[in-house]
Structures are given as structure tokens and as C-alpha cells.
Amino acid sequence: QVQLVESGGGLVQAGGSLRLSCAASGSTFSSHTMGWYRQALGKQRELVADIISGGTTNYEDSVKGRFTISRDNAKNTVYLQMNSLKPEDTAVYYCNAKRYSLGGRRIEYWGQGTQVTVSS
């Protein structure tokens, strides 16, 4: 099992920056793909970015070039650097850890979420 603790959310003006952090404990951090998801009011949760243990990253189209996901396996921590923030980035951001069992079962863990609000 993995426990995820997030920090770094807040209120910023459009064009500003925030860095979210997610500290993981309780399992083998490096064996998990780590991701950031977000859920805006009235919307479905969507993947923002994820990163595999070796460092390969993937981004949702609307955040490409603005957000950067990174991980420090030695510190069991994942980051999301968010630059050039837009009001449409406003959402609750969730940290996610994911792996698959040998039988193909998806195993996921979630943080509590942190609110990011971007004012126009």
C-alpha cells in the first residue's frame, strides 16, 4: 500500500506559477507510475501528467509546454511545476500512484487532493 500526501496548492493570478508536491510512503515508490489528475467543478477527473519510474513523461494536451512533472525516487516525491496558469486550470489536483499486478490487475492509490484556483 502507498500513502500519498500532497502540498502546494493555492490561489494565484492567471499567468502565475505553483509547484505541487506529493510525498509517498508505505510501499516501493519506484515500482509505481506516478501521476497528477485534476477534477474541476462539475467535470470528470482527467489525467494531467504522469511519469514512469525511469522518467518518461506524458502530458494532457492543454498543459503541454506549461506544466512539468518530475520525480525524485530517492525522496519518494513527485512534483508538478505549473507555469503560465490559466483560469481553466482551476481544479482539485490529486496525486496518483499506479501499478499492475502480475495478473494484470490495476492497483491505484490517491492523495487527498489539493485545491488550485487561478483567477483571471
N, C-alpha and C positions, 0 to 999 in steps of 0.2 A: 504494500500500500504506500501511497505517496500523499503527503500533506503539502499544500501549496499556500503560501502567504504572500499576498500582493501589497504593493505600496506604490505611491507616486501619482495617483490621480488628483484631479483638482479642477479648478476653474481658470481658464485662460482666454485671452482675446484671440480672435482669428489671426493667423499668421504666427502665433506663438508656438512654443515647444514644451513638451513634457517627456519625461522618461519614466516608464513603468518598470517595476522590478517584481520578480516572482522568485521567492526562495522556496526550494523544495527540500523535503526531508522524508525519511521513513522507508526508502527503497533505493534501488540502483538508478540514480538520476541519469546516468549516461546511456542507459538502455531505452530511454523514452524519447520519442519525438515530442518536442515542446511547442506549444502554440499559444497565440493570443487570439481570442474571439471577442466579439462585441455584440451587444444587443441594444438597439435603440428602442425608445418607447414605441410600442405598437408594432415592432418589427421582429422578424425572426433572428435568431443568433446566426452570425456569419463569421467565417474564418477571416482574420485579418492577416496573419502571417504565421508560419511555422518554421521550425528548424530541426533538422535531424542531428543526431549526436555528433556526426562528423563535420557539421557546419553548413550543409546545403540548406538554402532558404527558399521559401515560396511566399508570395505576397498576393493579396487581393488586388485587383487592377486599380482600384481607386486610391490605394495608398502607395503604389509603386513610385519610387523616387522621393517620397516624403518620410516614410517610416522605415526603420531598420530594426530587425530582430537579431539578437545575438545571445550567446550562452557562454557561461563560464562553468565548465563541468567540474573544475576543482572547487568552485564555490557553490555548486548546486544552485545556480541562479540563472534566470533568463531575463532579458531586458527587451523592452520595446521603446526605442527612441522615436518620438513623434515630432516631426518638424512641419512647419507650414500648415498648422492645424486649421481646419475648416469647420464651420458650424455643423456640417453633416457628419463630422467625426464624433459628435456628441453621442455618448452611449455608455453603458456599463461594460467595462472591459474585464474579461475573465482569462485567467491563466489556465492552461490545459496541459496535461501530461498524458501521453498515449503510447500504448504498446500493444502487441498482439501475442497471444499465447501460441504455443507450437501447434495447437489445433485450429488456429485462425480466429479465436475469439478476441474481439476488441476489448481492451481494458483501458478505461479513462478515469482521470481524476481532475477535479476542478477546484480552483480557488474560489474565494467568496465574492469576488468581483470588486472593482474599484470604479467609481464614477469619474468620467471625463466629460466636462462641459466646456464647449467652445462658444463664446459669444461673438456676435457679429459686430 
